[in-house]
Amino acid sequence: MIKVFSSDNCGWCTKLKSYLDSKRIRYDVIDVNESRENYQRLVEVSGQTGIPVSVFDNGEVVVGFDKARIDRIIGS
């Protein structure tokens, strides 16, 4: 399961989630605006505060909507 750190008002987050939906890839959304803990987890995982950030089962972290890298990870 992919973890996607995002917020509702982030355009790139919306694009990432739509892309994953189009590929029928399941993911959990972690809204960084929902709690301080979610925000802190984002920083711990990525080392930065920018979103979206995707964390894959294999431990890879993708910052931003890097479609080519995501496709490599999911095998598309």
All heavy atoms as a GROMACS GRO file, in nm:
protein
  604
    1MET      N    1   0.085  -0.118   0.000
    1MET     CA    2   0.000   0.000   0.000
    1MET      C    3   0.089   0.124   0.000
    1MET      O    4   0.183   0.133   0.077
    1MET     CB    5  -0.090  -0.002   0.122
    1MET     CG    6  -0.181   0.118   0.136
    1MET     SD    7  -0.320   0.126   0.023
    1MET     CE    8  -0.415  -0.012   0.074
    2ILE      N    9   0.057   0.215  -0.087
    2ILE     CA   10   0.131   0.341  -0.096
    2ILE      C   11   0.072   0.439   0.005
    2ILE      O   12  -0.050   0.447   0.022
    2ILE     CB   13   0.121   0.399  -0.238
    2ILE    CG1   14   0.177   0.301  -0.340
    2ILE    CG2   15   0.190   0.535  -0.246
    2ILE    CD1   16   0.147   0.338  -0.483
    3LYS      N   17   0.158   0.514   0.070
    3LYS     CA   18   0.114   0.622   0.157
    3LYS      C   19   0.140   0.752   0.083
    3LYS      O   20   0.252   0.776   0.035
    3LYS     CB   21   0.190   0.621   0.289
    3LYS     CG   22   0.156   0.503   0.376
    3LYS     CD   23   0.225   0.514   0.510
    3LYS     CE   24   0.181   0.400   0.598
    3LYS     NZ   25   0.278   0.294   0.610
    4VAL      N   26   0.038   0.835   0.072
    4VAL     CA   27   0.049   0.963   0.003
    4VAL      C   28   0.027   1.075   0.104
    4VAL      O   29  -0.083   1.089   0.158
    4VAL     CB   30  -0.052   0.975  -0.114
    4VAL    CG1   31  -0.044   1.112  -0.177
    4VAL    CG2   32  -0.028   0.866  -0.217
    5PHE      N   33   0.131   1.150   0.130
    5PHE     CA   34   0.120   1.268   0.215
    5PHE      C   35   0.072   1.382   0.127
    5PHE      O   36   0.135   1.413   0.025
    5PHE     CB   37   0.255   1.304   0.277
    5PHE     CG   38   0.301   1.207   0.382
    5PHE    CD1   39   0.370   1.092   0.348
    5PHE    CD2   40   0.274   1.231   0.516
    5PHE    CE1   41   0.413   1.002   0.444
    5PHE    CE2   42   0.316   1.141   0.613
    5PHE     CZ   43   0.386   1.027   0.577
    6SER      N   44  -0.041   1.443   0.166
    6SER     CA   45  -0.100   1.546   0.081
    6SER      C   46  -0.189   1.638   0.164
    6SER      O   47  -0.200   1.621   0.285
    6SER     CB   48  -0.181   1.483  -0.033
    6SER     OG   49  -0.297   1.421   0.018
    7SER      N   50  -0.253   1.731   0.094
    7SER     CA   51  -0.358   1.814   0.154
    7SER      C   52  -0.463   1.840   0.047
    7SER      O   53  -0.437   1.824  -0.073
    7SER     CB   54  -0.301   1.946   0.208
    7SER     OG   55  -0.268   2.032   0.102
    8ASP      N   56  -0.580   1.878   0.091
    8ASP     CA   57  -0.691   1.900  -0.002
    8ASP      C   58  -0.670   2.017  -0.097
    8ASP      O   59  -0.725   2.018  -0.206
    8ASP     CB   60  -0.822   1.922   0.075
    8ASP     CG   61  -0.872   1.794   0.140
    8ASP    OD1   62  -0.833   1.684   0.095
    8ASP    OD2   63  -0.951   1.804   0.236
    9ASN      N   64  -0.591   2.114  -0.057
    9ASN     CA   65  -0.573   2.234  -0.139
    9ASN      C   66  -0.445   2.232  -0.223
    9ASN      O   67  -0.399   2.335  -0.268
    9ASN     CB   68  -0.576   2.360  -0.051
    9ASN     CG   69  -0.467   2.359   0.054
    9ASN    OD1   70  -0.400   2.260   0.075
    9ASN    ND2   71  -0.450   2.473   0.120
   10CYS      N   72  -0.392   2.114  -0.248
   10CYS     CA   73  -0.267   2.098  -0.323
   10CYS      C   74  -0.299   2.042  -0.461
   10CYS      O   75  -0.344   1.927  -0.473
   10CYS     CB   76  -0.173   2.005  -0.246
   10CYS     SG   77  -0.034   1.942  -0.341
   11GLY      N   78  -0.275   2.120  -0.564
   11GLY     CA   79  -0.303   2.079  -0.701
   11GLY      C   80  -0.223   1.958  -0.744
   11GLY      O   81  -0.276   1.867  -0.810
   12TRP      N   82  -0.094   1.955  -0.711
   12TRP     CA   83  -0.011   1.840  -0.749
   12TRP      C   84  -0.054   1.714  -0.676
   12TRP      O   85  -0.043   1.603  -0.730
   12TRP     CB   86   0.136   1.871  -0.726
   12TRP     CG   87   0.190   1.965  -0.829
   12TRP    CD1   88   0.226   2.096  -0.810
   12TRP    CD2   89   0.209   1.938  -0.968
   12TRP    NE1   90   0.266   2.150  -0.929
   12TRP    CE2   91   0.257   2.056  -1.028
   12TRP    CE3   92   0.190   1.827  -1.048
   12TRP    CZ2   93   0.287   2.066  -1.163
   12TRP    CZ3   94   0.219   1.835  -1.184
   12TRP    CH2   95   0.268   1.953  -1.239
   13CYS      N   96  -0.102   1.730  -0.554
   13CYS     CA   97  -0.154   1.615  -0.478
   13CYS      C   98  -0.275   1.556  -0.549
   13CYS      O   99  -0.287   1.433  -0.562
   13CYS     CB  100  -0.192   1.657  -0.337
   13CYS     SG  101  -0.055   1.722  -0.239
   14THR      N  102  -0.363   1.642  -0.595
   14THR     CA  103  -0.482   1.598  -0.668
   14THR      C  104  -0.443   1.525  -0.795
   14THR      O  105  -0.499   1.419  -0.827
   14THR     CB  106  -0.573   1.719  -0.700
   14THR    OG1  107  -0.611   1.782  -0.578
   14THR    CG2  108  -0.696   1.676  -0.777
   15LYS      N  109  -0.344   1.578  -0.867
   15LYS     CA  110  -0.298   1.513  -0.990
   15LYS      C  111  -0.238   1.375  -0.959
   15LYS      O  112  -0.262   1.279  -1.032
   15LYS     CB  113  -0.195   1.600  -1.062
   15LYS     CG  114  -0.256   1.721  -1.125
   15LYS     CD  115  -0.152   1.807  -1.192
   15LYS     CE  116  -0.218   1.932  -1.246
   15LYS     NZ  117  -0.130   2.014  -1.325
   16LEU      N  118  -0.158   1.366  -0.854
   16LEU     CA  119  -0.098   1.238  -0.816
   16LEU      C  120  -0.206   1.136  -0.783
   16LEU      O  121  -0.203   1.023  -0.833
   16LEU     CB  122  -0.004   1.256  -0.696
   16LEU     CG  123   0.046   1.128  -0.631
   16LEU    CD1  124   0.128   1.044  -0.728
   16LEU    CD2  125   0.123   1.159  -0.506
   17LYS      N  126  -0.303   1.173  -0.701
   17LYS     CA  127  -0.407   1.080  -0.661
   17LYS      C  128  -0.492   1.039  -0.781
   17LYS      O  129  -0.528   0.920  -0.794
   17LYS     CB  130  -0.492   1.140  -0.549
   17LYS     CG  131  -0.413   1.152  -0.417
   17LYS     CD  132  -0.496   1.205  -0.304
   17LYS     CE  133  -0.507   1.355  -0.311
   17LYS     NZ  134  -0.573   1.415  -0.195
   18SER      N  135  -0.520   1.131  -0.871
   18SER     CA  136  -0.596   1.097  -0.993
   18SER      C  137  -0.517   0.999  -1.079
   18SER      O  138  -0.574   0.906  -1.136
   18SER     CB  139  -0.627   1.223  -1.074
   18SER     OG  140  -0.717   1.304  -1.006
   19TYR      N  141  -0.386   1.020  -1.088
   19TYR     CA  142  -0.301   0.930  -1.166
   19TYR      C  143  -0.301   0.790  -1.105
   19TYR      O  144  -0.318   0.690  -1.176
   19TYR     CB  145  -0.159   0.985  -1.175
   19TYR     CG  146  -0.069   0.899  -1.259
   19TYR    CD1  147  -0.088   0.891  -1.396
   19TYR    CD2  148   0.031   0.823  -1.201
   19TYR    CE1  149  -0.007   0.809  -1.474
   19TYR    CE2  150   0.112   0.742  -1.278
   19TYR     CZ  151   0.092   0.735  -1.414
   19TYR     OH  152   0.171   0.654  -1.492
   20LEU      N  153  -0.284   0.781  -0.974
   20LEU     CA  154  -0.286   0.651  -0.908
   20LEU      C  155  -0.423   0.584  -0.926
   20LEU      O  156  -0.431   0.463  -0.949
   20LEU     CB  157  -0.252   0.665  -0.760
   20LEU     CG  158  -0.108   0.709  -0.729
   20LEU    CD1  159  -0.092   0.734  -0.579
   20LEU    CD2  160  -0.006   0.608  -0.778
   21ASP      N  161  -0.530   0.662  -0.917
   21ASP     CA  162  -0.665   0.608  -0.940
   21ASP      C  163  -0.677   0.552  -1.082
   21ASP      O  164  -0.733   0.445  -1.102
   21ASP     CB  165  -0.772   0.716  -0.920
   21ASP     CG  166  -0.791   0.756  -0.774
   21ASP    OD1  167  -0.751   0.679  -0.684
   21ASP    OD2  168  -0.846   0.866  -0.751
   22SER      N  169  -0.622   0.625  -1.180
   22SER     CA  170  -0.630   0.580  -1.319
   22SER      C  171  -0.555   0.448  -1.341
   22SER      O  172  -0.589   0.370  -1.429
   22SER     CB  173  -0.579   0.687  -1.415
   22SER     OG  174  -0.438   0.693  -1.413
   23LYS      N  175  -0.453   0.424  -1.260
   23LYS     CA  176  -0.374   0.301  -1.268
   23LYS      C  177  -0.431   0.192  -1.177
   23LYS      O  178  -0.375   0.083  -1.169
   23LYS     CB  179  -0.228   0.328  -1.227
   23LYS     CG  180  -0.154   0.421  -1.318
   23LYS     CD  181  -0.115   0.346  -1.441
   23LYS     CE  182  -0.016   0.426  -1.523
   23LYS     NZ  183   0.032   0.348  -1.637
   24ARG      N  184  -0.539   0.226  -1.107
   24ARG     CA  185  -0.603   0.136  -1.011
   24ARG      C  186  -0.507   0.090  -0.902
   24ARG      O  187  -0.504  -0.027  -0.863
   24ARG     CB  188  -0.667   0.018  -1.082
   24ARG     CG  189  -0.778   0.063  -1.172
   24ARG     CD  190  -0.852  -0.049  -1.232
   24ARG     NE  191  -0.960   0.010  -1.313
   24ARG     CZ  192  -1.028  -0.057  -1.399
   24ARG    NH1  193  -1.004  -0.184  -1.418
   24ARG    NH2  194  -1.124   0.003  -1.468
   25ILE      N  195  -0.426   0.184  -0.856
   25ILE     CA  196  -0.330   0.160  -0.748
   25ILE      C  197  -0.393   0.209  -0.618
   25ILE      O  198  -0.436   0.323  -0.608
   25ILE     CB  199  -0.198   0.237  -0.773
   25ILE    CG1  200  -0.136   0.197  -0.907
   25ILE    CG2  201  -0.102   0.217  -0.658
   25ILE    CD1  202  -0.085   0.057  -0.914
   26ARG      N  203  -0.397   0.120  -0.520
   26ARG     CA  204  -0.453   0.158  -0.390
   26ARG      C  205  -0.351   0.238  -0.310
   26ARG      O  206  -0.231   0.210  -0.317
   26ARG     CB  207  -0.494   0.034  -0.314
   26ARG     CG  208  -0.610  -0.038  -0.381
   26ARG     CD  209  -0.655  -0.159  -0.304
   26ARG     NE  210  -0.689  -0.122  -0.167
   26ARG     CZ  211  -0.680  -0.204  -0.064
   26ARG    NH1  212  -0.639  -0.327  -0.080
   26ARG    NH2  213  -0.714  -0.164   0.057
   27TYR      N  214  -0.400   0.333  -0.234
   27TYR     CA  215  -0.312   0.417  -0.152
   27TYR      C  216  -0.389   0.469  -0.033
   27TYR      O  217  -0.512   0.479  -0.034
   27TYR     CB  218  -0.256   0.532  -0.234
   27TYR     CG  219  -0.360   0.621  -0.298
   27TYR    CD1  220  -0.409   0.733  -0.233
   27TYR    CD2  221  -0.411   0.591  -0.425
   27TYR    CE1  222  -0.507   0.813  -0.291
   27TYR    CE2  223  -0.507   0.670  -0.484
   27TYR     CZ  224  -0.554   0.782  -0.417
   27TYR     OH  225  -0.652   0.860  -0.475
   28ASP      N  226  -0.315   0.501   0.072
   28ASP     CA  227  -0.370   0.567   0.190
   28ASP      C  228  -0.326   0.712   0.186
   28ASP      O  229  -0.209   0.742   0.157
   28ASP     CB  230  -0.316   0.504   0.319
   28ASP     CG  231  -0.381   0.372   0.350
   28ASP    OD1  232  -0.498   0.351   0.313
   28ASP    OD2  233  -0.314   0.288   0.413
   29VAL      N  234  -0.419   0.801   0.214
   29VAL     CA  235  -0.388   0.944   0.218
   29VAL      C  236  -0.360   0.985   0.362
   29VAL      O  237  -0.437   0.952   0.453
   29VAL     CB  238  -0.505   1.027   0.161
   29VAL    CG1  239  -0.479   1.176   0.178
   29VAL    CG2  240  -0.530   0.993   0.016
   30ILE      N  241  -0.250   1.055   0.379
   30ILE     CA  242  -0.216   1.113   0.508
   30ILE      C  243  -0.221   1.264   0.488
   30ILE      O  244  -0.134   1.322   0.423
   30ILE     CB  245  -0.078   1.067   0.557
   30ILE    CG1  246  -0.077   0.914   0.569
   30ILE    CG2  247  -0.044   1.133   0.690
   30ILE    CD1  248   0.058   0.854   0.588
   31ASP      N  249  -0.325   1.326   0.542
   31ASP     CA  250  -0.345   1.471   0.525
   31ASP      C  251  -0.256   1.545   0.624
   31ASP      O  252  -0.275   1.534   0.746
   31ASP     CB  253  -0.492   1.505   0.549
   31ASP     CG  254  -0.526   1.649   0.516
   31ASP    OD1  255  -0.435   1.737   0.524
   31ASP    OD2  256  -0.641   1.676   0.482
   32VAL      N  257  -0.161   1.620   0.572
   32VAL     CA  258  -0.064   1.688   0.658
   32VAL      C  259  -0.126   1.805   0.733
   32VAL      O  260  -0.068   1.853   0.830
   32VAL     CB  261   0.061   1.734   0.580
   32VAL    CG1  262   0.135   1.614   0.524
   32VAL    CG2  263   0.026   1.832   0.471
   33ASN      N  264  -0.243   1.851   0.688
   33ASN     CA  265  -0.311   1.960   0.758
   33ASN      C  266  -0.403   1.910   0.869
   33ASN      O  267  -0.454   1.989   0.947
   33ASN     CB  268  -0.393   2.044   0.660
   33ASN     CG  269  -0.305   2.122   0.566
   33ASN    OD1  270  -0.196   2.163   0.602
   33ASN    ND2  271  -0.352   2.142   0.445
   34GLU      N  272  -0.421   1.778   0.875
   34GLU     CA  273  -0.513   1.720   0.972
   34GLU      C  274  -0.457   1.722   1.114
   34GLU      O  275  -0.531   1.738   1.210
   34GLU     CB  276  -0.545   1.577   0.930
   34GLU     CG  277  -0.655   1.513   1.007
   34GLU     CD  278  -0.687   1.377   0.950
   34GLU    OE1  279  -0.765   1.372   0.852
   34GLU    OE2  280  -0.633   1.276   1.001
   35SER      N  281  -0.326   1.700   1.126
   35SER     CA  282  -0.267   1.698   1.260
   35SER      C  283  -0.118   1.730   1.253
   35SER      O  284  -0.054   1.711   1.149
   35SER     CB  285  -0.286   1.561   1.326
   35SER     OG  286  -0.205   1.464   1.262
   36ARG      N  287  -0.068   1.775   1.363
   36ARG     CA  288   0.076   1.804   1.373
   36ARG      C  289   0.158   1.675   1.355
   36ARG      O  290   0.265   1.677   1.297
   36ARG     CB  291   0.106   1.870   1.507
   36ARG     CG  292   0.250   1.910   1.525
   36ARG     CD  293   0.265   2.010   1.638
   36ARG     NE  294   0.402   2.045   1.660
   36ARG     CZ  295   0.471   2.133   1.588
   36ARG    NH1  296   0.412   2.194   1.489
   36ARG    NH2  297   0.597   2.160   1.616
   37GLU      N  298   0.104   1.564   1.404
   37GLU     CA  299   0.174   1.436   1.393
   37GLU      C  300   0.192   1.397   1.245
   37GLU      O  301   0.298   1.348   1.206
   37GLU     CB  302   0.098   1.326   1.467
   37GLU     CG  303   0.102   1.340   1.618
   37GLU     CD  304   0.002   1.444   1.671
   37GLU    OE1  305  -0.097   1.477   1.601
   37GLU    OE2  306   0.024   1.494   1.782
   38ASN      N  307   0.087   1.417   1.164
   38ASN     CA  308   0.097   1.385   1.021
   38ASN      C  309   0.203   1.472   0.954
   38ASN      O  310   0.280   1.425   0.871
   38ASN     CB  311  -0.037   1.404   0.951
   38ASN     CG  312  -0.136   1.296   0.985
   38ASN    OD1  313  -0.105   1.198   1.051
   38ASN    ND2  314  -0.260   1.315   0.942
   39TYR      N  315   0.205   1.599   0.991
   39TYR     CA  316   0.305   1.691   0.935
   39TYR      C  317   0.446   1.648   0.976
   39TYR      O  318   0.537   1.644   0.893
   39TYR     CB  319   0.275   1.833   0.982
   39TYR     CG  320   0.373   1.935   0.931
   39TYR    CD1  321   0.361   1.986   0.801
   39TYR    CD2  322   0.477   1.981   1.011
   39TYR    CE1  323   0.452   2.079   0.754
   39TYR    CE2  324   0.567   2.073   0.964
   39TYR     CZ  325   0.554   2.122   0.836
   39TYR     OH  326   0.644   2.214   0.788
   40GLN      N  327   0.463   1.610   1.100
   40GLN     CA  328   0.594   1.565   1.148
   40GLN      C  329   0.638   1.437   1.078
   40GLN      O  330   0.755   1.420   1.046
   40GLN     CB  331   0.592   1.546   1.300
   40GLN     CG  332   0.586   1.677   1.374
   40GLN     CD  333   0.569   1.660   1.524
   40GLN    OE1  334   0.512   1.563   1.571
   40GLN    NE2  335   0.618   1.757   1.599
   41ARG      N  336   0.543   1.346   1.052
   41ARG     CA  337   0.575   1.223   0.980
   41ARG      C  338   0.623   1.255   0.839
   41ARG      O  339   0.716   1.192   0.789
   41ARG     CB  340   0.452   1.132   0.974
   41ARG     CG  341   0.424   1.062   1.105
   41ARG     CD  342   0.299   0.977   1.102
   41ARG     NE  343   0.301   0.874   1.000
   41ARG     CZ  344   0.193   0.813   0.954
   41ARG    NH1  345   0.073   0.845   1.001
   41ARG    NH2  346   0.202   0.719   0.863
   42LEU      N  347   0.559   1.353   0.774
   42LEU     CA  348   0.602   1.397   0.641
   42LEU      C  349   0.748   1.439   0.643
   42LEU      O  350   0.828   1.396   0.561
   42LEU     CB  351   0.514   1.512   0.592
   42LEU     CG  352   0.568   1.591   0.473
   42LEU    CD1  353   0.561   1.509   0.346
   42LEU    CD2  354   0.495   1.723   0.458
   43VAL      N  355   0.784   1.523   0.738
   43VAL     CA  356   0.920   1.574   0.748
   43VAL      C  357   1.018   1.460   0.777
   43VAL      O  358   1.126   1.453   0.718
   43VAL     CB  359   0.930   1.686   0.854
   43VAL    CG1  360   1.074   1.730   0.875
   43VAL    CG2  361   0.843   1.805   0.813
   44GLU      N  362   0.980   1.368   0.864
   44GLU     CA  363   1.066   1.254   0.897
   44GLU      C  364   1.091   1.166   0.775
   44GLU      O  365   1.203   1.120   0.752
   44GLU     CB  366   1.004   1.170   1.009
   44GLU     CG  367   1.007   1.236   1.144
   44GLU     CD  368   0.923   1.163   1.247
   44GLU    OE1  369   0.874   1.051   1.218
   44GLU    OE2  370   0.904   1.218   1.357
   45VAL      N  371   0.987   1.144   0.696
   45VAL     CA  372   0.996   1.054   0.581
   45VAL      C  373   1.074   1.118   0.466
   45VAL      O  374   1.156   1.052   0.401
   45VAL     CB  375   0.855   1.014   0.533
   45VAL    CG1  376   0.856   0.952   0.396
   45VAL    CG2  377   0.791   0.920   0.632
   46SER      N  378   1.048   1.246   0.440
   46SER     CA  379   1.103   1.310   0.320
   46SER      C  380   1.218   1.406   0.347
   46SER      O  381   1.290   1.443   0.254
   46SER     CB  382   0.993   1.385   0.246
   46SER     OG  383   0.949   1.497   0.323
   47GLY      N  384   1.230   1.452   0.470
   47GLY     CA  385   1.333   1.550   0.501
   47GLY      C  386   1.297   1.690   0.456
   47GLY      O  387   1.381   1.779   0.456
   48GLN      N  388   1.170   1.709   0.419
   48GLN     CA  389   1.126   1.842   0.376
   48GLN      C  390   0.978   1.859   0.405
   48GLN      O  391   0.913   1.767   0.454
   48GLN     CB  392   1.153   1.861   0.227
   48GLN     CG  393   1.078   1.764   0.138
   48GLN     CD  394   1.109   1.792  -0.008
   48GLN    OE1  395   1.218   1.837  -0.041
   48GLN    NE2  396   1.014   1.766  -0.093
   49THR      N  397   0.925   1.974   0.369
   49THR     CA  398   0.784   2.003   0.399
   49THR      C  399   0.696   2.008   0.275
   49THR      O  400   0.576   2.028   0.287
   49THR     CB  401   0.772   2.137   0.473
   49THR    OG1  402   0.825   2.241   0.390
   49THR    CG2  403   0.846   2.134   0.605
   50GLY      N  404   0.754   1.991   0.157
   50GLY     CA  405   0.677   1.996   0.033
   50GLY      C  406   0.593   1.871   0.012
   50GLY      O  407   0.630   1.762   0.053
   51ILE      N  408   0.478   1.889  -0.050
   51ILE     CA  409   0.390   1.778  -0.084
   51ILE      C  410   0.355   1.785  -0.231
   51ILE      O  411   0.368   1.892  -0.291
   51ILE     CB  412   0.261   1.778   0.004
   51ILE    CG1  413   0.194   1.916   0.001
   51ILE    CG2  414   0.291   1.733   0.143
   51ILE    CD1  415   0.062   1.924   0.072
   52PRO      N  416   0.315   1.676  -0.292
   52PRO     CA  417   0.291   1.545  -0.236
   52PRO      C  418   0.420   1.466  -0.214
   52PRO      O  419   0.520   1.491  -0.279
   52PRO     CB  420   0.205   1.476  -0.342
   52PRO     CG  421   0.250   1.536  -0.471
   52PRO     CD  422   0.282   1.680  -0.436
   53VAL      N  423   0.411   1.371  -0.124
   53VAL     CA  424   0.519   1.274  -0.101
   53VAL      C  425   0.454   1.137  -0.097
   53VAL      O  426   0.356   1.116  -0.026
   53VAL     CB  427   0.595   1.303   0.030
   53VAL    CG1  428   0.688   1.188   0.064
   53VAL    CG2  429   0.672   1.433   0.021
   54SER      N  430   0.510   1.044  -0.175
   54SER     CA  431   0.460   0.907  -0.179
   54SER      C  432   0.564   0.814  -0.119
   54SER      O  433   0.682   0.824  -0.151
   54SER     CB  434   0.433   0.863  -0.323
   54SER     OG  435   0.345   0.952  -0.386
   55VAL      N  436   0.518   0.725  -0.032
   55VAL     CA  437   0.605   0.625   0.029
   55VAL      C  438   0.554   0.488  -0.015
   55VAL      O  439   0.439   0.454   0.010
   55VAL     CB  440   0.605   0.636   0.182
   55VAL    CG1  441   0.698   0.532   0.243
   55VAL    CG2  442   0.643   0.777   0.227
   56PHE      N  443   0.640   0.414  -0.082
   56PHE     CA  444   0.603   0.284  -0.138
   56PHE      C  445   0.642   0.171  -0.044
   56PHE      O  446   0.727   0.188   0.043
   56PHE     CB  447   0.669   0.266  -0.275
   56PHE     CG  448   0.614   0.362  -0.377
   56PHE    CD1  449   0.663   0.493  -0.384
   56PHE    CD2  450   0.513   0.325  -0.462
   56PHE    CE1  451   0.612   0.582  -0.476
   56PHE    CE2  452   0.460   0.414  -0.555
   56PHE     CZ  453   0.511   0.544  -0.561
   57ASP      N  454   0.579   0.056  -0.064
   57ASP     CA  455   0.604  -0.062   0.021
   57ASP      C  456   0.750  -0.100   0.027
   57ASP      O  457   0.797  -0.150   0.129
   57ASP     CB  458   0.524  -0.182  -0.028
   57ASP     CG  459   0.376  -0.168  -0.001
   57ASP    OD1  460   0.337  -0.091   0.088
   57ASP    OD2  461   0.297  -0.235  -0.070
   58ASN      N  462   0.824  -0.077  -0.081
   58ASN     CA  463   0.966  -0.113  -0.085
   58ASN      C  464   1.054  -0.010  -0.015
   58ASN      O  465   1.176  -0.022  -0.016
   58ASN     CB  466   1.012  -0.134  -0.229
   58ASN     CG  467   1.011  -0.008  -0.311
   58ASN    OD1  468   0.976   0.101  -0.263
   58ASN    ND2  469   1.046  -0.020  -0.438
   59GLY      N  470   0.991   0.094   0.044
   59GLY     CA  471   1.066   0.195   0.117
   59GLY      C  472   1.106   0.316   0.036
   59GLY      O  473   1.157   0.414   0.092
   60GLU      N  474   1.084   0.311  -0.096
   60GLU     CA  475   1.119   0.427  -0.178
   60GLU      C  476   1.026   0.543  -0.149
   60GLU      O  477   0.906   0.524  -0.127
   60GLU     CB  478   1.114   0.392  -0.326
   60GLU     CG  479   1.230   0.306  -0.370
   60GLU     CD  480   1.243   0.302  -0.520
   60GLU    OE1  481   1.267   0.409  -0.581
   60GLU    OE2  482   1.230   0.192  -0.576
   61VAL      N  483   1.084   0.662  -0.151
   61VAL     CA  484   1.010   0.785  -0.127
   61VAL      C  485   1.020   0.870  -0.252
   61VAL      O  486   1.130   0.895  -0.302
   61VAL     CB  487   1.067   0.861  -0.005
   61VAL    CG1  488   0.997   0.994   0.014
   61VAL    CG2  489   1.057   0.776   0.120
   62VAL      N  490   0.905   0.915  -0.301
   62VAL     CA  491   0.901   1.002  -0.418
   62VAL      C  492   0.844   1.136  -0.374
   62VAL      O  493   0.731   1.143  -0.323
   62VAL     CB  494   0.815   0.943  -0.532
   62VAL    CG1  495   0.805   1.041  -0.648
   62VAL    CG2  496   0.873   0.810  -0.578
   63VAL      N  497   0.923   1.240  -0.393
   63VAL     CA  498   0.879   1.376  -0.360
   63VAL      C  499   0.824   1.439  -0.486
   63VAL      O  500   0.888   1.437  -0.591
   63VAL     CB  501   0.996   1.458  -0.303
   63VAL    CG1  502   0.953   1.601  -0.276
   63VAL    CG2  503   1.051   1.393  -0.176
   64GLY      N  504   0.704   1.494  -0.476
   64GLY     CA  505   0.640   1.556  -0.591
   64GLY      C  506   0.568   1.452  -0.676
   64GLY      O  507   0.557   1.336  -0.638
   65PHE      N  508   0.521   1.496  -0.791
   65PHE     CA  509   0.452   1.406  -0.884
   65PHE      C  510   0.549   1.371  -0.996
   65PHE      O  511   0.547   1.427  -1.104
   65PHE     CB  512   0.326   1.473  -0.937
   65PHE     CG  513   0.248   1.389  -1.035
   65PHE    CD1  514   0.245   1.252  -1.026
   65PHE    CD2  515   0.177   1.448  -1.136
   65PHE    CE1  516   0.175   1.174  -1.116
   65PHE    CE2  517   0.104   1.373  -1.228
   65PHE     CZ  518   0.103   1.236  -1.217
   66ASP      N  519   0.638   1.276  -0.967
   66ASP     CA  520   0.738   1.228  -1.061
   66ASP      C  521   0.683   1.104  -1.129
   66ASP      O  522   0.708   0.990  -1.087
   66ASP     CB  523   0.868   1.199  -0.987
   66ASP     CG  524   0.983   1.164  -1.079
   66ASP    OD1  525   0.958   1.124  -1.195
   66ASP    OD2  526   1.098   1.174  -1.033
   67LYS      N  527   0.606   1.125  -1.235
   67LYS     CA  528   0.533   1.018  -1.302
   67LYS      C  529   0.625   0.907  -1.351
   67LYS      O  530   0.596   0.788  -1.333
   67LYS     CB  531   0.454   1.079  -1.419
   67LYS     CG  532   0.357   0.988  -1.483
   67LYS     CD  533   0.277   1.071  -1.584
   67LYS     CE  534   0.195   0.987  -1.674
   67LYS     NZ  535   0.122   1.067  -1.772
   68ALA      N  536   0.738   0.942  -1.411
   68ALA     CA  537   0.831   0.841  -1.463
   68ALA      C  538   0.885   0.753  -1.350
   68ALA      O  539   0.892   0.630  -1.364
   68ALA     CB  540   0.946   0.908  -1.538
   69ARG      N  541   0.921   0.812  -1.241
   69ARG     CA  542   0.974   0.734  -1.128
   69ARG      C  543   0.865   0.648  -1.066
   69ARG      O  544   0.889   0.532  -1.032
   69ARG     CB  545   1.034   0.827  -1.024
   69ARG     CG  546   1.102   0.752  -0.913
   69ARG     CD  547   1.197   0.836  -0.835
   69ARG     NE  548   1.248   0.758  -0.723
   69ARG     CZ  549   1.269   0.806  -0.604
   69ARG    NH1  550   1.248   0.933  -0.579
   69ARG    NH2  551   1.315   0.729  -0.509
   70ILE      N  552   0.746   0.702  -1.054
   70ILE     CA  553   0.634   0.625  -0.999
   70ILE      C  554   0.606   0.504  -1.089
   70ILE      O  555   0.588   0.393  -1.040
   70ILE     CB  556   0.508   0.713  -0.984
   70ILE    CG1  557   0.531   0.815  -0.872
   70ILE    CG2  558   0.384   0.628  -0.956
   70ILE    CD1  559   0.428   0.926  -0.867
   71ASP      N  560   0.606   0.526  -1.220
   71ASP     CA  561   0.584   0.415  -1.313
   71ASP      C  562   0.690   0.308  -1.298
   71ASP      O  563   0.660   0.189  -1.305
   71ASP     CB  564   0.581   0.467  -1.457
   71ASP     CG  565   0.450   0.534  -1.492
   71ASP    OD1  566   0.352   0.518  -1.418
   71ASP    OD2  567   0.445   0.604  -1.596
   72ARG      N  568   0.815   0.348  -1.280
   72ARG     CA  569   0.922   0.249  -1.259
   72ARG      C  570   0.898   0.167  -1.133
   72ARG      O  571   0.916   0.046  -1.133
   72ARG     CB  572   1.057   0.317  -1.250
   72ARG     CG  573   1.122   0.348  -1.383
   72ARG     CD  574   1.268   0.382  -1.372
   72ARG     NE  575   1.301   0.484  -1.274
   72ARG     CZ  576   1.298   0.615  -1.298
   72ARG    NH1  577   1.265   0.662  -1.416
   72ARG    NH2  578   1.331   0.700  -1.203
   73ILE      N  579   0.854   0.233  -1.027
   73ILE     CA  580   0.834   0.164  -0.900
   73ILE      C  581   0.716   0.068  -0.908
   73ILE      O  582   0.724  -0.045  -0.858
   73ILE     CB  583   0.815   0.266  -0.785
   73ILE    CG1  584   0.943   0.346  -0.764
   73ILE    CG2  585   0.775   0.194  -0.656
   73ILE    CD1  586   0.927   0.466  -0.673
   74ILE      N  587   0.607   0.112  -0.970
   74ILE     CA  588   0.487   0.027  -0.974
   74ILE      C  589   0.490  -0.071  -1.090
   74ILE      O  590   0.403  -0.156  -1.103
   74ILE     CB  591   0.357   0.110  -0.978
   74ILE    CG1  592   0.346   0.194  -1.105
   74ILE    CG2  593   0.343   0.193  -0.853
   74ILE    CD1  594   0.213   0.265  -1.120
   75GLY      N  595   0.592  -0.058  -1.176
   75GLY     CA  596   0.608  -0.152  -1.286
   75GLY      C  597   0.517  -0.126  -1.404
   75GLY      O  598   0.477  -0.218  -1.472
   76SER      N  599   0.485  -0.001  -1.429
   76SER     CA  600   0.401   0.033  -1.544
   76SER      C  601   0.484   0.067  -1.665
   76SER      O  602   0.589   0.114  -1.661
   76SER     CB  603   0.315   0.155  -1.512
   76SER     OG  604   0.197   0.116  -1.453
   0.00000   0.00000   0.00000
